[in-house]
């Protein structure tokens, strides 16, 4: 949540449909998720939301 008066913030959400469970363990980084999903993608989508207080 952005601090009051800090302007509009953008939030990015990415969703994948995959052919099999990617080999991820623990708390993977964004790069690790992208590498794990590569080659398993059936479909994907993105949502960008904005919020300002």
PASE-824633 format. One record per residue: x, y, z of N, C-alpha, C, O in turn. Coordinates in pm, 1 decimal. Example, Ala and Ser with C-alpha at 12.3 -4.5 7.8 and 13.67 -1.06 7.14 Angstrom:
2
REC/nxx/nyy/nzz/caxx/cayy/cazz/cxx/cyy/czz/oxx/oyy/ozz
REC/1319.0/-569.0/780.0/1230.0/-450.0/780.0/1320.0/-330.0/780.0/1423.6/-331.9/846.5
REC/1285.0/-225.0/708.0/1367.0/-106.0/714.0/1290.0/3.0/787.0/1340.9/113.8/803.9
***
This chain:
53
REC/nxx/nyy/nzz/caxx/cayy/cazz/cxx/cyy/czz/oxx/oyy/ozz
REC/85.3/-116.8/0.0/0.0/0.0/0.0/90.2/123.6/0.0/174.0/138.7/88.9
REC/74.1/210.8/-97.5/158.3/329.8/-100.1/124.1/424.7/14.7/10.2/429.1/61.0
REC/223.0/499.6/59.3/195.7/597.7/164.2/102.8/707.3/111.7/105.1/737.5/-7.6
REC/21.7/766.8/198.3/-66.3/875.6/155.5/13.5/987.8/88.9/119.7/1027.1/137.2
REC/-39.6/1039.0/-23.5/25.8/1150.7/-91.4/146.5/1112.3/-175.0/215.4/1200.9/-225.5
REC/174.8/984.0/-191.5/293.9/939.1/-263.9/266.7/917.0/-412.6/356.3/873.9/-485.2
REC/146.5/945.3/-458.7/112.8/929.8/-599.6/60.5/790.8/-631.0/44.0/706.7/-542.6
REC/35.0/769.0/-758.5/-20.4/641.9/-805.0/88.6/535.6/-812.2/197.1/560.7/-864.7
REC/59.7/418.4/-760.1/150.5/303.8/-767.9/88.5/200.4/-860.5/-33.6/185.3/-864.9
REC/172.9/129.3/-934.3/124.5/23.2/-1022.0/161.9/-111.5/-961.9/271.4/-128.8/-908.3
REC/70.1/-206.1/-971.6/90.1/-341.2/-920.5/71.4/-437.8/-1036.8/-29.5/-432.3/-1107.1
REC/169.1/-526.5/-1057.1/169.4/-619.4/-1169.4/142.9/-761.5/-1119.4/207.1/-807.4/-1024.9
REC/48.8/-830.1/-1182.5/15.8/-968.4/-1149.0/27.7/-1051.2/-1276.1/-21.5/-1010.7/-1381.4
REC/92.3/-1166.2/-1267.3/109.6/-1255.2/-1382.5/57.2/-1392.6/-1344.2/84.3/-1441.5/-1234.6
REC/-17.6/-1454.6/-1433.9/-75.7/-1585.6/-1409.2/-40.8/-1676.6/-1526.0/-49.3/-1635.8/-1641.9
REC/-1.3/-1800.9/-1495.3/30.7/-1899.1/-1598.2/-54.2/-2023.7/-1580.0/-82.1/-2065.3/-1467.5
REC/-94.8/-2082.5/-1690.6/-148.4/-2218.8/-1692.3/-32.5/-2303.7/-1742.9/21.8/-2277.4/-1850.2
REC/5.3/-2405.3/-1666.0/121.5/-2486.3/-1701.9/82.3/-2632.0/-1719.6/-16.4/-2678.9/-1663.1
REC/161.8/-2702.6/-1799.3/133.6/-2842.6/-1830.4/171.0/-2936.9/-1717.1/120.5/-3049.0/-1710.4
REC/258.7/-2892.9/-1628.5/300.7/-2973.2/-1512.8/349.8/-2879.8/-1404.1/382.6/-2764.3/-1431.1
REC/355.0/-2928.4/-1283.3/401.6/-2846.9/-1171.2/548.9/-2813.0/-1189.9/631.1/-2903.5/-1204.4
REC/584.2/-2683.6/-1189.8/724.8/-2646.2/-1204.1/804.2/-2684.7/-1078.7/750.2/-2685.7/-968.1
REC/931.1/-2716.0/-1097.0/1014.9/-2756.3/-983.1/1060.9/-2636.0/-900.1/1174.1/-2589.7/-914.3
REC/974.1/-2586.9/-815.2/1006.8/-2472.6/-729.1/1003.7/-2516.2/-583.6/918.2/-2594.7/-542.7
REC/1097.5/-2464.5/-506.6/1107.2/-2500.4/-365.0/1131.6/-2375.7/-282.1/1191.2/-2279.3/-330.2
REC/1086.4/-2377.2/-159.6/1110.9/-2265.6/-68.5/1042.2/-2138.9/-115.3/924.2/-2140.4/-150.4
REC/1116.5/-2029.5/-115.7/1065.6/-1899.4/-160.1/1141.3/-1859.5/-286.5/1242.1/-1789.2/-278.5
REC/1093.7/-1903.6/-402.9/1166.8/-1875.5/-526.7/1162.2/-1727.4/-564.4/1067.1/-1656.4/-531.6
REC/1265.3/-1683.3/-633.0/1269.4/-1546.7/-684.0/1184.4/-1537.9/-810.0/1142.9/-1640.0/-864.9
REC/1159.0/-1417.3/-855.2/1084.1/-1397.0/-979.7/1156.5/-1464.2/-1095.7/1093.3/-1530.4/-1178.0
REC/1288.3/-1447.9/-1103.0/1365.5/-1510.4/-1211.2/1355.8/-1662.3/-1206.5/1346.4/-1726.3/-1311.2
REC/1357.8/-1721.0/-1087.6/1346.4/-1866.7/-1073.7/1209.6/-1915.1/-1122.3/1200.0/-2021.2/-1184.1
REC/1105.1/-1838.9/-1095.0/970.9/-1876.7/-1142.6/966.2/-1870.3/-1294.6/914.6/-1962.0/-1358.5
REC/1019.0/-1763.9/-1353.2/1020.4/-1751.3/-1499.6/1096.2/-1866.6/-1564.4/1050.2/-1922.3/-1664.0
REC/1210.9/-1902.8/-1509.6/1288.7/-2015.5/-1564.4/1212.4/-2147.0/-1549.5/1213.1/-2229.3/-1641.0
REC/1147.0/-2167.6/-1435.8/1076.4/-2293.3/-1409.7/953.3/-2310.1/-1498.9/918.1/-2422.3/-1535.4
REC/888.4/-2200.3/-1533.7/766.9/-2205.6/-1614.8/799.6/-2220.4/-1764.2/719.4/-2273.6/-1840.9
REC/917.1/-2173.1/-1803.9/955.6/-2176.8/-1946.1/945.9/-2319.8/-2000.2/1000.4/-2413.3/-1941.5
REC/875.9/-2335.3/-2113.0/857.7/-2466.1/-2174.4/739.1/-2543.9/-2121.1/703.6/-2648.3/-2175.8
REC/676.5/-2493.7/-2013.5/559.6/-2559.4/-1954.2/431.8/-2477.4/-1973.7/323.2/-2521.1/-1935.8
REC/445.2/-2358.3/-2033.1/332.4/-2266.8/-2047.3/228.3/-2318.2/-2146.0/261.2/-2356.0/-2258.4
REC/104.3/-2319.1/-2103.4/-8.3/-2346.7/-2192.5/-77.7/-2215.3/-2229.0/-124.6/-2197.4/-2341.4
REC/-83.3/-2124.5/-2132.6/-142.3/-1992.4/-2152.3/-93.1/-1901.4/-2040.9/-48.6/-1948.1/-1936.1
REC/-101.5/-1772.0/-2064.4/-63.1/-1677.6/-1959.6/-143.8/-1550.0/-1974.9/-200.4/-1522.0/-2080.6
REC/-147.7/-1474.2/-1867.6/-217.8/-1347.1/-1869.0/-153.7/-1252.5/-1770.6/-80.0/-1294.6/-1681.4
REC/-181.4/-1125.3/-1786.7/-125.0/-1023.8/-1698.1/-232.8/-923.4/-1661.6/-324.0/-896.1/-1739.6
REC/-220.3/-869.7/-1542.5/-310.9/-767.2/-1493.6/-225.0/-658.9/-1430.2/-136.4/-688.2/-1350.0
REC/-251.1/-534.9/-1465.9/-182.6/-421.4/-1402.7/-289.6/-337.9/-1335.0/-383.8/-290.5/-1398.4
REC/-272.9/-321.1/-1204.9/-366.2/-239.4/-1128.7/-296.8/-115.4/-1075.5/-176.1/-116.4/-1051.6
REC/-372.7/-9.5/-1057.0/-316.7/112.0/-999.8/-392.0/146.2/-871.0/-509.8/114.6/-854.6
REC/-320.7/210.7/-782.4/-381.1/248.0/-655.4/-313.7/375.6/-606.6/-192.3/392.3/-619.0
REC/-394.0/464.3/-551.6/-341.9/589.2/-496.2/-419.2/620.7/-369.8/-540.8/602.6/-364.2
REC/-348.6/667.6/-268.8/-415.7/708.5/-143.9/-406.0/857.7/-128.8/-455.7/913.2/-30.8
***
